[in-house]
Amino acid sequence: MSDTSGLTTPALVDLHLAPTDKGEALRSLAQRLVAEGRVTDLDGFLADVAAREAQAPTGMGDGIGIPHCRSAHVTRPSLAFGRSTRGVDFDAPDGRPADLVFMIAAPAGADDTHLQILAALARRLMDPVFTGALRDAGSPGAVAALINGEEVPAVAPEAGPAPAPSAAPEAAAPHGELRLVAVTSCPTGIAHTYMAAKALELAAARAGARIEVETQGSAGTTVLAPEVIAAADAVILAHDVEVRDRARFAGKPTVDVGVKAAVNRADDLIAQAAGLVAEYGGGTRPAGAPVPAPRTPAGEHWAQRLRKYLMTGVSYMIPFVAAGGLLIALAFAVGGYQIASAPSVLGHFDLTSSHSWAAMLFQTGKASFGFLVPILSGYIAWAIADRAALAAGIAGGAVSVAVGAGFLGGIVSGLAAGFLVLWMIRWNVPRAVRGIMPVVVIPLVSVAVVGFLMFVVVGSPIASAMNGLTDWLNGLSGSNAILLGALLGAMMAFDMGGPLNKVAYTFAAGALTTAGTTPDAGSLKVMAAVMAAGMTPPLGMALATVVRRKLFTAEERENGKAAWVLGASFITEGAIPFAAADPLRVIPASIVGSMTAGGLVMAFGSTLRAPHGGIWVLPLIGSPVLYLLAVVAGTVLTAAVVVLLKGMRNGAAAEVPESPVAEKGLAGV
C-alpha cells in the first residue's frame, strides 16, 4: 500500500479542465470534492483556498499548479486533479500557465499519518517522470492509480536527461564532497515545504554533494542531529515562516531564501552554498564563529522584508491585545469605569463581591496590556536576527513604555535591536571570546546600546509624537473623525484580510493601548469604527443573496448563509468567495458600505475597548444602538450597490442559471 493510497478517485479527476480563469478552475475542482463527500461546505472551503492563495502564488513553474489549504470543511486528506489544454494562470515564476492542477485538501485537524500522505505526494510532484506520466495518462482511472501509487510510471527515470545544474559541479568540485544541511518551511506546511526539500535533494545529487533536509511542516519534523549540523560545510534556509531554533546554525555559511526559490532554483542554491564555502575557507566551522551575511531572497524588495519584520511582531502582540482588551472591557461592564481606581486585589479579594471580580479582571487585563510594546519590539528584533536579538528587543520595548514612546517607540526599538544584533553576530572575534558572544557579549552590548538609544536619543521625540497622536485621536470630532472612519473603512474592505486590512486593524489595536481609562477616548472610537467596517462586507453580501437571489449562484446563496455569522463575528474574510468570483462589483460595493459604517460610527461617537468579537461584545460597546445602526446602514448600502452593479451586467443575462455540476455538488453537502 502506497503512502498516497486513497488520496484521490477517478471521480476527482478531470482530464478536460475547461476554465482558464483560476477562480473558476478552483471552483470546478472543489465541486468534485463536494460531490464525493470529501468537502462539506463548498464556499467555506473555497474561502480557505483563497486565503492561502492570497499569501503567495501556488504556481510552481513547469506547468504545475498546486492550490491547497487546511480547512475545517475537509473530511479526509484528498486531491482533485485537473488537466487543462489551454492552461490556468497560477502566477508561476516562469510565467507558464499550469496544465496540471493539483487541488490538495487537508483537514484542519489532520493527524500525522494523513499529513505524511500529503507530504509524500508533494515530493513526487518534483519528479518529471511522475508528472510526465500524468500528462500522458489516457483515463481518470490511470491518473488516480498514479497519484495513489498503485501504478508505477512507465517511463524509466533514465529516459530523460536530468536538468542541467547551474554551476554546482564546478563550485563544489574543489571541496570534494560538499556537505550541506537545509531547512524548508511554508505557511501551511503541506506542499511547498516538501517540494523544496525534494528539489534540494535532487540538486545536491546532481552536484555530487550530500544534503540532509529538515522539513518544518505539518507532517512533523525530524530535527537535524547536532553532529550533522556540526559536520556541515554550509546551510540552506528556504522558508516563508521563521525557522525554528535558528541559533543551531550560528557560525555556518548560510544561504537564506524563500521556500519557492528552493523549488524553482535548487541548483543555484547549491552553487551559492558551494561558493560561500569557498569564500569562507570551507570545512566545518566552530559554533559561535561569525555568521556570513544571509543571502536576500531574489526579487524581494526591502519594503517586503520590512513588512515581514513588522507583521511578525504584530502577530505575537495580537494575543496580548485580545486578552488584555477583552478583560478590561469585561471589567468595565461588571464594575463600571470607576473600577480603574480600585485598590490592588492582592490581599483585598472577596469571592462573593462582583467589585472584586471586576477589579481582578481589570488589573489582569492591564498587566497583559503592559506586555504589548515589549512583545512587539522583541519579536520584530527576533524576525531580523533570531533569538540573539530577543533580549535587546524586549528591553527596548520596555524602555519605550517607560519613556512614553508607546508602540511607535516599540517599532523603532525592535528594528534597532534586530539590525544591531544582526551586525554583531557577524563580528570576527578571537576564538576565546566566541563561546560567550551569544550569552554574554551580544545581550550586554545590545541591551545597553538600545537602552541608550531609547532613553537619550529617540525616546523623547517619539513620546512627543505619541502624545500628539493620542491628543489628536481624543480630540477628533466632526468632519475629521468621519473622514478617518471612512478611510479606515475603505482599508478594511479593500482586500478583506489582506495587508491593507491588517494595517488598519493594527493601527486601531495600537491606538487602543493609549486609551487609558477615559470612557470616550478617541482611540476607542477608532477601534469601534474598524470593527464595524470589517463586519459590513460579509453582512452586505449575505443580505444581497436574500433580496436578489437570482443574481447569485446556488453556491453563493449557500455561502451567504454562512456570511451572516461570519460578518456578525467580525470575520471580514467571509466576503472573499464573493469577491473572488466577481471582484469588479463586490469590492467597490464593500468599500462603499464599509466607509459608510466607519464614518457613521465616528460621527455617533461609539466606543469599543475589545479588539474583536463583533456583536458578541455588544454589551461592551458605547452607544450600542447607534453602533448597530451604523453597521445596518453599511450593510444595506453594500447590498444595494452590489445588486445594482450585478443587475447592470448584461441586463437579464446577469441572472445566473443553475449549474448541473453545482447542483450535484450541493447535493453532496
Salt bridges, closest charged atoms under 4 A:
ASP14 OD2 - ARG32 NH2 3.71
ASP43 OD1 - ARG27 NH2 2.93
GLU53 OE1 - LYS22 NZ 3.08
ASP99 OD1 - ARG96 NH2 3.89
ASP99 OD2 - ARG135 NE 2.77
ASP111 OD1 - HIS114 ND1 3.38
GLU177 OE1 - ARG210 NE 3.15
GLU201 OE1 - ARG123 NH1 3.10
GLU214 OE1 - ARG248 NH1 2.86
ASP233 OD1 - ARG179 NH2 3.51
ASP245 OD2 - ARG248 NE 3.67
ASP245 OD1 - ARG387 NH2 3.81
ASP256 OD1 - HIS239 NE2 2.70
ASP256 OD2 - ARG246 NH2 2.39
ASP267 OD2 - ARG206 NH2 2.98
GLU279 OE1 - ARG295 NH2 3.67
GLU300 OE2 - LYS308 NZ 3.48
GLU558 OE2 - LYS561 NZ 3.09
GLU573 OE2 - LYS502 NZ 3.98
ASP582 OD1 - ARG585 NH1 2.99
ASP582 OD2 - LYS646 NZ 2.91
ASP582 OD2 - ARG649 NH1 3.36
GLU658 OE2 - ARG557 NH2 2.84
